[in-house]
């Protein structure tokens, strides 16, 4: 009896993964799940809703593949089908059901998938451009800092040379030295 229930679960859970399920009472009082209302001969409906995760048959891998990045841009129905396909092997869903899910996804969601991938590509492009702009700005700032450092080093060298010869300078040259010192102090020491 248990193997029949497990076989039924494997065959039907592909659509039950994202659809409603009926929990029906079987002969002998053991429950079973169906995507159709319970037959009158079997028993009354005991509950209606998603199948509890504990009822899944876990024959496949315990690790789930990473959700695709474009999933957040899909309509909810398409995201649900995509998620059902992605998680099916870990829930022990058979190849035939997974194939049916792929067909349903292609039929209902091909355009939405293309749009979602395009939106993801646009978002990634914007992020890449933003990173490039930040990197370009940092490169420009570094180049400006290097240029200013070189200018300050050159000004310091000129000031040092002129101070050594200050006694031999005429008043115009001394005034130019004081002006250069003031510019050096403002540009290179302020900050």
PyMOL commands that set and color helices and strands:
alter all, ss='L'
color gray80, all
select helices_A, chain A and resi 2-16+27-29+53-55+69-73+76-91+95-164+166-168+171-189
alter helices_A, ss='H'
color red, helices_A
select strands_A, chain A and resi 21-25+31-34+45-49
alter strands_A, ss='S'
color yellow, strands_A
deselect
rebuild
show_as cartoon
